[in-house]
Amino acid sequence: MKNQILILLALIAISLTCNSQSQRELYNQSTEAYKAKDYPQFLKLTQHLDSIRPLHPTYTYNLSVAYALNNDTGKAVSVLKKLVLMNNKIDFEKDADFDNIRHSAEFDKTLKLKAVLDKPIINSEKVISLSEKDLHPESLIYLEKQKIWLASSIRKKKIVSFDLKTGKCSDWFTESNFSVFAMKADKNENSLWVTTAAMPEMLGFSKEMEGKSEILKIDLKTRKISKRYPIDGNHVFGDLLLDEKGDVYVSDSGDAIVYKISNDTVSVWLDLKSEAFNLQGITFNDDKSKLFVADYLKGILVIEVKNPQNRKWLEFPKNATQKGIDGLVFHDNSLLAIHNGVKPIRVMQYLMNENQDIIEEVKIIDINQPEFDEPALATVIKGKLYFFANSPWKAYNKTFELDMTKFEAPILYHYDILK
């Protein structure tokens, strides 16, 4: 595995679990076993690492290598295929550690899969570019009663309205203390619910803000905050949704918890820390009997709302990856998912069975779309999926200053689901 096994340990320190110290120790031990050519021990340690931090790019690569060095072609290729599905740019073809399996038909199929993932599939269409280049948008919403489009801003801690024909932006709400992530309105459009979190990319960030997050309830008539819901701890409230009663469900990627706000009280609705890593998009099915929440590493968890203990992780088909889902929207018995934690970035549609607990069919909406660079949350309006195709996460330097030469203005895309 050459360079791959010697990837900087700093990458591992950015762990999404609380046992990063033990991970480093295990990684060091696995490296020593590899160097000593103790391949059975190397396999044992990489299996352990993969179990506590699945789909980590280094651990997954090393696990495939470990199986290959132990002459287990089937498992080596199976893991390698998972790696290619989440990152088809990984350079493994000439790695001597795969010499044991290189001439197998299974290895050849993996090479072909890598090539297939390089081919573009483009179905979404560009709508408009926004006038505010450094907005750094995360989500968008259309308010039917007011006939306005809104976009949230990570960098500028605000919400703007924008013209769908010209892309011109105007400040709509500027009273957030932190970066603005998701937005949802109640069914009567009396209130707009917003998730916010302190991010180093936002203007005015200071070390004292680290880990702070809050949910805002904004009066849609006055555009003023009617209620703040701060929660102590290290949280990033990434997405939220509302049921028919107006109760709010919030996904927390910082602590793998789904919170619920009911009667102005915040409570833990479902603690998933023992089974999830990094919660992202959250959505209901049509009758709101099931809640789907994306995890950046594990895929999609489907939960019965009336009995949250009845839940299961959806099994993904063999030629699809569960990794990297950010935006998640339910529409017409399918889940529309934006995978931005993979290479290439893709937008997918997962068609469900009647009971909505099995993925029966996979449709690629977009893959290798040239303008896609960290698309995030999405919304469905009149049968069309809308999302911003790009955001400038990679344009910040080490001190979180934004280099305006490294990105384009936010580009809004849509996909006609009904086509």
N, C-alpha and C positions, 0 to 999 in steps of 0.2 A: 504493500500500500504506500510505500515511499513517503511522499510529502503529506499525504492525507493523515497518516498516523501521528505526524508531528505537528499538526495544527496547533496553534497557540492555545495554551490552557486558559487564556483570558476569555476565549469563546465559551468555554465550559462554565466559567464563573458566572456568566449571564444565565443562570439556571432559573427555570420557572418553578422549581420545587425547593423545599426548605432544606434539603440535604446536599447542597452543592459541595460542601467540604468532603463528604464521603464519596461523592461522584469524582472529585479530583483525585482522591486517594485510589479509588478503583481504576480510574483511567491510567494513573501512573503505574499501578501494578500490572495492568493489561499491557502497557507499553514495554515494561521490563520482561514480561512473559514472551512477548513477540520477539524482542531482541534476543532472548535466550533460546528461541525456537522451541519453546514449550507450548506447542500449539493447542493441546487439550486444555491447559490452564488459560491460555489466551481466549479460547472459545467460551469457557465458563465465565470469565470475567466480563467479556463483551455481552454475553447473554444477560448477565445481571444488570449491566449499564442500560441496555436496551429496555429492560423491564421497568426500570424506574424513570427513564426519560426516553419514551418511544419517539421514533422518527427524528432523532437528533442527527444532523448530517454526518458528523464524525462517527458517532456510535453505530449508526446504521451501516456506513461504509465498512467500518472495522468488523462488524458482525458478518457481513458478506464475505470478507476476506478470511475471517476465522473459519467459517464453514468450508471455504475453498481449500484452505491449508489442511483441513482435516478430511479432505476428500469427500465431502458431502455436497455433490453437485446440485441436487434438487433444492436444498435449503439455501445454498449460496446464491443460486440464480433467483430464487423467490425473493430473497432480501434485496438483491441487486435491482430487481425489477421495481420494488417499492421505492428504492432510491432514485431510479431514473424517472419514475412517474412524478416525484416531487422536485427533481432537479435534473433535467436532461442535459445540463451543461457539465456535469461531473465527468472528469477525465479518468476513465478506468481502463480503456481499451489496451494500453500497453503495459499495464501494471503486471510485473512478473508474478505477483502473488496469486494471480488468477490463471497461471499456466496449467494447473491441474484440470481446469474446467473449460479452458479456452476453446477447445475443439468440439465441445458438445453442441447439440442442436439447440438446447435451451439458452446457452450463452449467445448463440447467433441470433435467436429471437429477441433477446434483450437489446442487442445492437440495432436491430431493425426497429424496435420500439422507440429507441432514442432518436432515430432518423425520422420516424413518423411524427414525433412530438415537435419536430422543427418545422413542420408544414403548417402554414397559416390557415385557420378557419375563421372567417369574419362574417358575422351576421348583424352586429350592432352598427348603428349609424351615428355620425356626429350631428349634434343639434346646434351647438353654439359654444363659443369660448367666452368666458367671463371677463369683464373689463378690469377686475381687481386681481392682478397677476399674483401677488403675494398673499392672497386670502388663505391658502392652504385649507381647502374644504374637506369635510369628512362625510357629511350627510346632507340630504335635501328632503324637502317636503312641499307638497302643493296643498294650499288651503282653499278648498272649493268655494266656501262662502265669500271669502275676500278676493278670490281669483288671483292669488299671488303665489309665487315660488320663493322659497326660502332656502338658504344654504348656510351651514354652520362653519365656523372658522377655528382651526386649531391654533394658528399663530396669533390672530388678532382678538381672540376671546369674545367673539361677537357673532351675531346672525345678520346676514344681509338678505334683502329681497333682490331678485334679478329678473330682468326682462327676457322672456324665452325667445324673442325675435332678435334682440340686439346684444344680449349678454350684459347690458349695463347694470351695475350693482349700486345699491343704496343701503346705507346703514339702517337696520330695522330694530335691532336690540343690542345694546352695548354695555349692559350692567353686570355681565358675568365676571367673576373673579378669576376664572380659569378657562382653559381651552374648552370649546364647545364641541361635543361629539354628536350624540343622537338627538332627534326631535320627533315627537309624536303629539298629535292633537287629540282631544277627546272627541267622541262622536258628534257632539253638538258644536264643536269648535268654539268652546268657551275658554279653554285653557290650552296652552302649549307646554308640554312637559319636555325637559331638556336635561341631558346628562353632561356633566362637566368634570374635568380633572386637571390638576396642576401638571403641566408638561414642560420640560426644559426648552422645548421649541417655541413656547409662547412668549410674547413680549411681556417684560416685567417679571419674569420668573426669578425666584430666589430660593436658596437652599432650604429656607424655613418652610416653604410651601410643599416640599416633597412629600408625596403620599396623600395629599389632601384632595378631596373629591366631594362633589355635592350634586344633588338633583334639584332643579329649579322648576317651579310651577309659575308660568307667566300668563297674566290676563291678556287675552287676545284683543280685547277692545282698547286697553290702555297701554299695552306693551310693557307693563311694569311687573316686577316680581311680586306675586301674592304669597309665596311661601318658598323658603329654602329648606332643604333636607340634607344637612351635612352628616357624614358618618365617619367616626374616628377610625384610624387605621391606614393601611397602605392599599388604597383602592384606585381602580381606573374603571369608571362606569362607562362601558362602551356602547351599550344599546339598551333600548327599553320598548315596552309595548303596553297597551291598555286593553282591558276587557270591557264587556258591555256595561258593567257597573261603574266603570271609571277607576277601578283598581289598577295600579301600575306595577309591572314586573320589570326588574332591572338586572342586567347581567354585569358581573364584576370580573374583569380579567385579571385584576390584581390578587384576588383571593378566592376565585372559583366558587362564588356564592351567587344565588339568585335571590334578590331582595324583593319584597312586596310592600307597596304603600297602600294602605287602606284606612279610611277615616282619619287621614292626616298622621297616621302612625307608620313608621318604618320598622319592618321586622324581617328576619331571615325566613324566606319561604322554603329554600332548599339549599342545604350545605353540600357542595359537591367536591370539597377539597380532597377527599379520599379517592376520588375516581376521575377527576378532571384536572386540567392544567391551566388553561387560559381561555376563559369564556369570551365569546365575541357576539355575533349577530343572534337575535332572538325573534321568533315569530310564532303566531298562532295558526292553526288550521282554520277553515272557514267558520265552523260552529264553535270555535274556541274551546273544544274539549281536549285538544292536545297542544302542547307547547314544544317547539323545537328550539334548541339552543346549540350553536356551533362552538366547538372547542378547537383552538388553532392546531392542536396536535392530534386529537383523537377522532375528530369528525363531527357527527351530529347526534345529539341525544334527544330522543322523543320521550315526552313526559305526559302522563295523564294528569290533567289539571286538578280534578277532584280527588285524586289519590296519587300524589307525586312519587310514592314508593314504587308504583308501577311505571317503570321507565326502562329503556333499553338503548344501547348504541346501535345505530343503523350500520348494517354490514354493507360495505362498498363493493361494487363489482370489481373483478380482477384488473380491468384496464382503467380504473379510476383511482385517484388518491384522495384520502380523507383529510390530508394536511392542508393548512393554510387558508381555511375558510374565514372570511371576515364578514361581509354582508350576507344576510340570509333572509329570503322572502318566500312566503308560501303563496302559491297561486294555482288555482284549478288543479288540485290534487298533485301538485308537484312543488319541489323546492328549487328556487333559483339561488345559486350560490356564487359569490365572488371569491375566488381563490387568489389572494395576493401574496401568500407565503410560499409560493412555488415558482419554479422556472420551467417553462414559460408561464406567466400569469394567464389565468383563464376564467371565463364565465361559463357556468354549467347549469344544466337543468336536470334534476333528478325526479323522474316520474315514479309515483308511489303506487302501491297496491291499494285495494279498497279500504283496508284497515289502517292504512297510512303508517305502517311499521316496517315495511320492506321496500327497498329501492328496486323497482322492476326494470327500469330502463334508464340509460344515461344519454343525454344529448349535449354535445359541445356547442355552445353558442359562439364563443370567441376563444381563440388561442393564437398566440403570436401576433396579436394586434399591435402594430408598431407604436401607437400612441399610448398604449396602456402602461402606466407606471404607478403602482400602488393605488388602484381603485379601491374603494372601501364600502360604505353602506349604500343601499339602494332603496328605491320605492317603486311601487307599481301604480300607475295612473292610467285608467281607461285601457287596460290591456297592454300597456307598454311598460317595460322595465327601464327606469332612469337611474343613472349613476354618473359620478364624475370619474373620468378615465385616468386621471393623473393627480398626484399630489407630491409636494417637494420634500419628502422625508430625506432623500439622499442628498439634497442640496444644502443641508446644514453642515457647518464645520464643527470642530471639536468643542468650540465655545458656543455652539448653537446660533451662530450668525448665519443668515440666509444669503447664499450666493445667487443673485438674480440671473446670472448668466447660465446657470445649470438646469433650468427648467422652463417650461412653457406655461402660459396662462391656463387656468383650469378649463378643461374641455368636458362639456356635458354630452353624454351619449344616451341613446335609447335603443331598445330592442323590442320589436313588435312580436309579443308572445303569441298573438292570435293569427299571425301570418301562416 
